[in-house]
Amino acid sequence: MTARHTDAAPIALHLNGEALQTAGTTLAELLAERGYDTTRAMACAVNQHFVPRANWADHRLQPGDAIEVVSPVVGG
């Protein structure tokens, strides 16, 4: 298990167009912090580049990143 360094300064970034700061250092940590249910169907892109679900825990966030999270919508 990897320990997260909690004394690090928050990272400023954008999530779905909203400016925010996060203590998370990876995409997976950000999603958990923001309350996303990652067991559901969704996709993520960082700076317009798709990040496969298998890489979320390893994808390190950088200040200024623009993250888009999309989920399929059912209905018509």
C-alpha positions in Angstrom: 0.0 0.0 0.0 1.4 3.4 -1.0 1.2 6.2 1.6 0.2 9.6 0.4 2.2 12.6 1.6 -0.5 14.8 3.3 1.7 17.8 3.9 1.8 18.6 0.1 0.1 21.8 -1.1 -3.2 21.4 -2.8 -3.1 21.2 -6.6 -5.1 23.8 -8.5 -6.8 22.3 -11.6 -10.1 22.2 -13.5 -12.7 19.4 -13.3 -15.4 19.6 -15.9 -14.7 23.3 -16.3 -14.8 24.1 -12.6 -11.7 25.5 -11.0 -10.8 23.7 -7.8 -8.0 22.6 -5.5 -7.4 19.0 -4.6 -5.3 17.2 -2.0 -5.3 14.1 -4.4 -2.1 13.4 -6.3 -3.6 11.0 -8.8 -6.7 10.9 -11.0 -8.1 8.0 -8.9 -7.7 10.1 -5.7 -9.3 13.1 -7.2 -12.3 11.1 -8.4 -12.7 9.5 -4.9 -12.3 12.9 -3.2 -15.1 14.4 -5.4 -17.4 11.5 -4.7 -17.5 9.7 -8.1 -18.6 6.1 -8.0 -15.9 4.6 -10.1 -17.7 1.3 -10.3 -20.1 2.9 -12.8 -19.5 3.5 -16.5 -17.5 6.6 -17.0 -14.5 7.9 -18.9 -11.8 10.4 -18.1 -9.6 12.7 -20.1 -6.7 14.9 -18.8 -5.7 17.8 -21.0 -7.8 16.3 -23.9 -6.0 12.9 -23.7 -8.1 9.8 -22.7 -6.8 8.0 -19.6 -7.7 4.3 -19.5 -9.4 3.2 -16.2 -6.5 0.9 -15.5 -4.2 3.9 -15.3 -6.3 6.2 -13.0 -4.4 5.1 -9.9 -1.0 5.9 -11.5 -1.9 9.0 -13.4 -0.2 11.9 -11.5 -2.0 15.2 -11.4 -0.2 18.4 -12.3 -1.1 22.0 -11.5 -3.3 23.4 -14.2 -4.6 20.1 -15.5 -8.0 20.1 -17.2 -9.9 17.0 -16.4 -13.1 15.9 -18.0 -15.3 13.1 -16.6 -18.1 11.9 -18.7 -20.8 9.3 -18.0 -23.2 7.8 -20.5 -26.8 9.1 -20.3 -29.7 6.7 -20.8 -32.9 8.0 -22.3 -34.1 10.0 -25.2 
